[in-house]
Amino acid sequence: MHRAPLGFTLVELMIATVVMAIAGLAIGVVIVDGQIGWNEMYGRLNADIVSDGYAASSKFESVMRSASSGHPVLIDDGSWVEVCCYATSASATVDRYRRFYVSDGDLIAEYGQLEPRSTLSIETVCGNVSDCTFQHVGQAVQMTLVLDDGRQIRKVVSSAVMHGL
């Protein structure tokens, strides 16, 4: 009586190993490709110009909402906007100004005193500004900001109604 051999032959083991290696390589390629795509998407979403856009929009809206309800001062070409505000909630008269403008590729927020006219502080809100315009739209002031860091371009449009204190 002859018994069948137990186990696999060397050829069967080699074929199974090659098939498993090919399958593992294919899965590895899919995982690496997915990781590359994820890294690119994450980089685009968390780029400096995206966070700069959020910061600029937030700052602009905050300043405009706290401005007195009088008309803003806009230059004809829309390159800067200035609004008046109160120094504190206890102030009886409008005694401060806030101005937004672009200088050397940076969005600048300037704060100052009206009488006598003097600048109290200047803050860089964001960089990489390639274009910025301001306009009066109905009851609101609107800022159209274009940010360009050389890799991507973002356009941020913010508007806010001046409420005063």
C-alpha positions as CSV (number, residue, x, y, z in Angstrom):
1,M,0.0,0.0,0.0
2,H,1.4,3.3,-1.2
3,R,0.7,6.5,0.8
4,A,0.3,9.9,-0.8
5,P,3.1,12.3,0.3
6,L,2.1,14.9,2.9
7,G,2.7,18.6,2.4
8,F,3.6,20.7,-0.6
9,T,6.3,20.3,-3.2
10,L,9.0,22.9,-3.6
11,V,7.5,24.2,-6.8
12,E,4.1,24.7,-5.2
13,L,5.7,26.7,-2.4
14,M,7.7,28.9,-4.8
15,I,4.5,29.6,-6.8
16,A,2.6,30.5,-3.7
17,T,5.4,32.8,-2.5
18,V,5.5,34.6,-5.9
19,V,1.7,35.1,-5.9
20,M,1.8,36.5,-2.3
21,A,4.7,38.8,-3.2
22,I,2.8,40.2,-6.2
23,A,-0.3,40.7,-4.1
24,G,1.7,42.4,-1.3
25,L,3.4,44.7,-3.8
26,A,0.0,45.7,-5.4
27,I,-1.4,46.5,-1.9
28,G,1.7,48.5,-1.0
29,V,1.5,50.6,-4.2
30,V,-2.2,51.4,-3.4
31,I,-1.3,52.4,0.1
32,V,1.7,54.6,-0.9
33,D,-0.4,56.3,-3.7
34,G,-3.2,57.0,-1.2
35,Q,-0.7,58.5,1.3
36,I,0.8,60.7,-1.4
37,G,-2.7,62.0,-2.3
38,W,-3.5,62.6,1.4
39,N,-0.3,64.6,1.9
40,E,-0.9,66.8,-1.1
41,M,-4.5,67.5,0.0
42,Y,-3.4,68.2,3.6
43,G,-0.7,70.6,2.3
44,R,-3.2,72.5,0.2
45,L,-5.7,72.8,3.0
46,N,-3.2,73.8,5.6
47,A,-1.0,76.1,3.5
48,D,0.0,79.5,4.8
49,I,-2.2,81.3,2.4
50,V,-5.3,79.4,3.6
51,S,-4.6,80.3,7.3
52,D,-3.7,83.8,6.2
53,G,-7.0,84.1,4.4
54,Y,-8.9,83.0,7.5
55,A,-7.0,85.4,9.7
56,A,-7.5,88.4,7.3
57,S,-11.2,87.7,6.9
58,S,-11.7,87.3,10.7
59,K,-9.7,90.5,11.5
60,F,-11.5,92.6,8.8
61,E,-15.0,91.4,9.9
62,S,-14.2,92.1,13.6
63,V,-13.0,95.6,12.9
64,M,-15.9,96.5,10.6
65,R,-18.5,95.2,13.0
66,S,-17.1,97.3,15.8
67,A,-16.9,100.4,13.7
68,S,-19.3,103.3,14.1
69,S,-22.3,103.1,11.8
70,G,-21.1,106.2,9.9
71,H,-19.9,105.8,6.3
72,P,-16.5,104.3,5.8
73,V,-13.9,106.3,4.0
74,L,-12.8,104.6,0.8
75,I,-10.3,105.9,-1.8
76,D,-11.6,105.9,-5.4
77,D,-9.4,102.9,-6.5
78,G,-10.5,100.8,-3.5
79,S,-7.0,100.3,-2.3
80,W,-7.7,101.2,1.4
81,V,-10.6,101.6,3.7
82,E,-10.9,103.6,6.9
83,V,-13.6,103.5,9.6
84,C,-14.1,105.3,12.8
85,C,-14.7,103.8,16.2
86,Y,-14.8,104.4,19.9
87,A,-11.7,103.9,22.1
88,T,-13.8,102.1,24.7
89,S,-17.5,101.2,25.3
90,A,-17.6,104.2,27.7
91,S,-16.4,106.7,25.1
92,A,-19.0,109.4,24.3
93,T,-17.5,110.4,20.9
94,V,-15.9,108.6,18.0
95,D,-12.2,109.1,18.7
96,R,-10.3,106.4,16.9
97,Y,-9.8,105.2,13.3
98,R,-8.9,101.9,11.8
99,R,-7.5,101.6,8.3
100,F,-6.8,98.5,6.1
101,Y,-4.4,98.8,3.2
102,V,-1.7,96.7,1.3
103,S,2.0,97.5,1.6
104,D,4.8,95.4,0.1
105,G,2.5,92.4,-0.3
106,D,1.2,92.5,3.2
107,L,-2.3,93.4,4.4
108,I,-1.9,96.1,7.1
109,A,-4.3,97.1,9.9
110,E,-3.4,100.6,11.2
111,Y,-5.0,101.9,14.4
112,G,-4.9,105.5,15.5
113,Q,-6.3,108.5,17.3
114,L,-8.5,111.0,15.4
115,E,-7.7,114.2,17.3
116,P,-4.9,115.0,17.1
117,R,-4.4,112.6,14.2
118,S,-1.7,110.1,15.2
119,T,-1.0,106.4,14.5
120,L,-1.1,104.2,17.7
121,S,-0.2,100.9,16.2
122,I,0.4,99.1,12.9
123,E,-0.2,95.3,12.5
124,T,0.5,93.0,9.6
125,V,-2.6,90.9,9.2
126,C,-1.3,88.6,6.5
127,G,1.3,88.2,3.8
128,N,1.4,87.0,0.2
129,V,-1.2,89.6,-1.0
130,S,-1.2,90.0,-4.7
131,D,-4.4,92.1,-4.9
132,C,-6.8,93.7,-2.5
133,T,-9.8,96.0,-3.0
134,F,-12.4,97.5,-0.7
135,Q,-15.9,98.7,-1.6
136,H,-19.1,99.9,0.0
137,V,-21.9,97.4,-0.8
138,G,-25.2,98.5,0.6
139,Q,-24.9,98.7,4.4
140,A,-21.7,96.6,4.4
141,V,-18.0,97.1,3.6
142,Q,-16.5,94.3,1.4
143,M,-12.9,93.2,1.1
144,T,-11.7,91.2,-1.9
145,L,-8.3,89.7,-1.1
146,V,-6.2,87.6,-3.5
147,L,-3.4,85.7,-1.9
148,D,-0.6,84.0,-3.9
149,D,2.3,82.2,-2.4
150,G,3.7,81.0,-5.8
151,R,2.2,77.5,-5.4
152,Q,-1.5,78.3,-5.1
153,I,-3.8,81.3,-5.4
154,R,-6.7,81.9,-3.0
155,K,-9.4,84.6,-3.3
156,V,-11.1,85.6,-0.1
157,V,-14.2,87.8,0.0
158,S,-15.3,89.2,3.3
159,S,-18.0,91.7,4.1
160,A,-19.4,93.1,7.3
161,V,-22.0,95.6,8.4
162,M,-20.8,98.3,10.7
163,H,-22.7,98.1,14.0
164,G,-20.8,100.3,16.4
165,L,-20.8,99.8,20.1
